[in-house]
Amino acid sequence: MKKVETDMEDELRSEYDLRSLRVRKLGPARQSFGGVTVHLEADVAEIFPDSVAVNEALRFLIRIMKDNKPLDNLSVSTDDS
């Protein structure tokens, strides 16, 4: 087999090191680099400007849930007499 030499003229500046770039797939099968991806429904996404706001709201909800005791212990009496 004959070896084919390709002389490509590279016009890219030397300061652009493309080897350090991460490649991301497009579409629903794409993976996140170093994090969990959560899909928000459109009505929920309208409320939050960015992921920081979503995380802040979720942490607040978690704190509220931990602070409040469940109401399962309270017995509700129903007097039908």
C-alpha positions in Angstrom: 0.0 0.0 0.0 1.2 3.5 -0.8 1.5 6.0 2.0 -0.3 9.2 1.2 1.2 12.4 2.5 -1.1 15.2 3.2 0.3 18.6 3.5 -2.2 20.7 5.3 -1.6 24.4 5.7 -2.5 25.2 9.3 -3.6 28.8 9.7 -4.6 28.4 13.4 -2.5 30.4 15.8 -0.2 28.5 18.0 -1.9 29.8 21.2 -5.1 28.0 20.3 -4.5 24.5 21.8 -7.5 22.5 20.7 -6.4 19.4 22.5 -7.5 20.9 25.8 -11.1 21.3 24.6 -13.8 18.9 25.7 -16.2 17.5 23.1 -19.8 17.4 24.0 -22.5 15.3 22.3 -25.6 17.0 21.3 -29.1 15.7 21.9 -30.8 13.8 24.7 -28.0 11.2 25.0 -25.3 13.7 25.9 -23.4 13.4 29.1 -22.5 16.1 31.5 -18.8 16.7 32.4 -18.5 16.2 36.2 -22.1 16.8 37.3 -25.6 15.5 37.3 -28.0 16.8 34.6 -31.6 17.4 35.6 -34.3 18.3 33.1 -36.7 21.0 34.3 -40.1 21.3 32.8 -40.7 24.6 31.0 -43.0 26.1 33.7 -40.4 25.4 36.4 -37.5 26.7 34.3 -39.2 30.0 33.8 -39.0 30.7 37.5 -35.2 30.1 37.9 -32.7 32.2 36.0 -29.8 29.7 36.5 -28.7 26.5 38.3 -27.5 28.5 41.3 -31.1 29.7 41.9 -32.4 26.1 41.5 -29.9 24.7 44.0 -30.6 27.5 46.5 -34.4 26.8 46.4 -33.9 23.1 46.8 -31.5 23.5 49.7 -34.1 25.8 51.3 -36.8 23.2 50.8 -34.5 20.5 52.3 -33.9 22.7 55.3 -37.6 23.3 55.8 -38.4 19.6 55.5 -35.7 18.7 58.1 -36.9 21.4 60.6 -40.6 20.4 60.4 -41.7 17.3 62.2 -44.1 15.0 60.4 -47.7 15.2 61.5 -48.1 11.4 61.5 -47.8 11.3 65.3 -50.8 13.4 65.9 -54.0 11.5 66.3 -57.1 13.0 65.0 -60.2 12.1 66.9 -63.5 11.8 65.2 -66.4 11.9 67.5 -69.5 10.7 65.7 -71.5 10.6 68.9 
